[in-house]
Amino acid sequence: MASGVEELLDMLFEMVDEAKNMPLSSDKCVLERDRALDLIDDIRAQFPVELGEAKKLVASRNDYIACLLYTSPSPRD
């Protein structure tokens, strides 16, 4: 099982990239619908987790910067 959105997207890309072309068409392909939909469902399930982690990281970074700005001496001192 894939661990994150990026890996799941890579798997979906690979599935589409390796899919067989439709007869007489170079831009259409045949792929397993259930497998593709399962990957999309997994991606949807992972987004809230990874988005939540990203928001926490940004908040932590902003707190750190604010702390540095608040505690650092003024250049005028």
N, C-alpha and C positions, 0 to 999 in steps of 0.2 A: 504494500500500500504506500502511496506517495505521501510525503510529509508536508508539503506546502503547495501554495498556489502556483509558484513558479514551476515546480516539478510537474504538477498536474497540467499546466498549460503546455509544457514541453511535450508531455505524453500526447495531448490532443493534437498539437502541431505535427508530431511525428505520425500520428494516425492519418491525418489528412494528407500529409506529404507523401506517405507510402501507399495511399489508396489507389486502386486501379482506376484508370480513366474510363469514362463512359465511351461506348463506341461512337466514332465520328465526332468526338469532342475533346478538346485539349484543356478546357477550363472547368469541366465537371467531372466528378468522381463518385465512386460507390464506396460507402463505408458502413460499418456495423452501427446501426442507429442506437441500439441499446447500450453498446459500449461507449459511444460518443455521449449519449445522454447521461450515463453514469459518471463519466468524467466531468461533465458540466455540473452535475449535482454535487460532486465532491468539491469542485471549485467554489460553488456557491456556499457550501458549508464551511469552507476554510476562510473565506473573505472576512467574516465578522471577527474571527480569532486574530488573524494577521492585522486587520485594521485596528482592532483594540490594542494590540501590542505596539503598533506604530504610533497611535495617539499617546500612549503612556510614555514612549520614548521621546516624543516631541515635547510633552509636558515636562518631563524630567530635564531635558536639555534647556528649556526655557527657564525653569526654576534655577538651574545651575548658573545660567548667564545672569539672571536677575540677582542671584546671591553674589556673584563676582562684582557686578556693577555697584551693588549696595555696600559691599565691604571693602572695595578697593579705594585707596586714597585718591582724592581729587587731584588732577594735574596742576591745579592752582595752589595746592598746599606746599 
